[in-house]
Structures are given as C-alpha cells and as structure tokens.
Amino acid sequence: MSGPPGSARKSTADPAEPTPAPGTTAELALTHPDRMLWPGITKRDLAEYWRAVAAAALPEIAARPLAVVRCPGGIDGPHFFQKHAHAGLPAAVRAGQAQGHPYLAIDDADGLVAMAQITAVELHAWGAPEADPAHPDRLVFDLDPGAGVPFAAVVAAAQDLRRRLHRLGLVAFCRTTGGQGLHLVVPLVPQAEWDAVHDFCHGFATLAAHDAPDRFVTTVAKTARTGRILIDWLRNGPGATAVASFSPRARPGATVATRLAWREVTARLDPAAFTLRTVPGRLARQRGDPWAAFAGAAARLPLLDSPAARSPAARRGAGFSGTAGQ
C-alpha cells in the first residue's frame, strides 16, 4: 500500500532535530545538511528537491492536513509516522486538529524545506483542506498489487476502474505511488460529508471486486491478495491520508509519487523511473501539467445505486469516451 508502510520500524522516542536558524525560503538553514537520507542523497538534496518542485507541489500540499514519515537516520534506520506537534518543530510547520484528529500543516516553500529539516521524507495528505475539513474534495483509490501480480496488470486495473468511475460521472487522474501500485485520484465538489464518501468508496471497491474476484480484493491482509490487486478504499475518511503528489518515498531509489497523463499509463510505464533526481527535470520538460484539468473536473458524489451504476456497461467498465487527463 502507498500509505505509511506497516513494516516501518517505529521509534518510541521522538528524536526532534534541533530548530534551524531563521531564514528565507532560499536561505532556510539546515542542521546536518550532509546527513544521508538515501544512499548518495542528503538532507540538503531533499531540501533542494522541494525548492525545485514547490510551485507544482504546493497546490496539493499547502493548507491541507498532513501526516509525515520521518527518518532521522535515513531510510535504513527507524521510521516513525507523525501527525502530532512537538517541541522543536520549525516555525514553518504548523499543528492543528480537525474532526477529532491531529495533523501537521505547511503553507509555502519554507514549509517544504522545514519538512526536510526534520527529516520528514514522506508527506501524506488528507482528502480535504484545512479550510473545510468536513467535506472532502477528492477520493483516492490505491491499487496495491499482491505477490505475483505484474505491473502491467496494475495498469490494466487502473484503466478499468477509470472507465467504471466515468460511468458514474467521475473523472479519475492517475499517479504513481513511489512503489508498485498506482493511485486513482478523483476530484469532488466539496459537498458530501465523510460518512457518505467513505460508504461510496467502500461500495465502489466492493462492486469491482464482486465483478472481477480473480483480479480484485478489498481485504487488506496480504494473505488474501496473492495474485490479485487490493483496491484500498480506506484512504477516504477523516484523519486518513494518502501520499501526496511529488512526495519522495522512504524506499530504495528515492522514488517519488508522480502525476501522470493517462497516455503514459501503459504496460511500458516504469514507476521506478520517477525519483528525487529525475522528477525536477521531468517538470522542466513538460509542456503542461497532466492534471491541469483536475479542479475543473470536480463532480458531486454520485449515488452508487443509481441506474448508471447498475447498468451492464458500467459493470463491464465499458464505453469510456472522456478526455480529461489524457
């Protein structure tokens, strides 16, 4: 799964980094800038990465509740998942609480660099902004392959679920997760509350698994999904998070969760090609944002028991003719 890995070694201590000296976005001081976070990649490199991608990354990260995965000794050392504030956090990292859940938040490029300062390698975001935490503005379906599933099958699953969502009036956008899965991210008009969104996502995943039990499961236990793909719908609830676009992962290769155009989502796609070293260059070469249509594609949450959802075409996932995100 693309969320905070269950295998991460949690530390009972909270090894806060010393607070850096005040600075500007371009000059924000780092303590121990040469500390290795990945082999050959330092804390300084992480800060410079965030400066390079900040303009593209911040619309999905700024002023949105976050949880982070911190790796004080690098990815080969203990990891811990943090959503509470503690003494010593940089001034550019705020703390808050919504819907009964604590969170961290940032507002700008200073905040991204501050996350590098505290060795927050991964940033995971809520599906709702701070301004309206009770009404999600996106759905996330995490396609997580079980043992023995080739990546080409994950690509086919993403295309299939895209068609199913389209039949319900929803437009899906795709990103790599930094692992072997893919995310489908669906913009919503922020009108429905979390309970309705949670129930919709559960029902959608369950219908897909019912229609193709040889391909899909909704059970998180790894023993239940050998040879199949988990449709992880549990990212959709208050306090639940999904890795943010442009976030690096605490994994070998410093892979990055990366927005894709649908024309890239083919059997030739290599998710390991998107890394902290390569993504800034990809951004510089792109003629346009593959998710440029995201905000304009927001739709109201449909009823899952609508005629469209029950139609044979919807159940086959057939007849897609949309263009967003191509």
Buried (B, 14 or more C-beta within 10 A) or exposed (E): BBBBBEEBEEBEEEBBBEBBEEBEBEEBEBEBBEBBBBEEBBBBBBBBBBBBBBEBBBBBBBBBBBBBBBBBBBBEBBBBBBBEBEEEBBEBBBEBBBBEBBBBBBBBBBBBBBBBBBBBBBBBBBBBBBEEBEBBBBBBBBBBBBEEBEBEBBBBBBBBBBBBBBBBEBBBBBBBBBBBBBBBBBBBEBBBBBEBBBBBBBBBBBBBBEBBEEBBBBEEEEEEBEEBBBBBBBBBBBBBBBBBBBBBBBBEBBBBBBBBBBEBBEEEBEBBBBBBBBBBEBBEEEEEEBBEBBEEBBBEBBEBEEEBBEEEEBBEBEEBEBEBBE
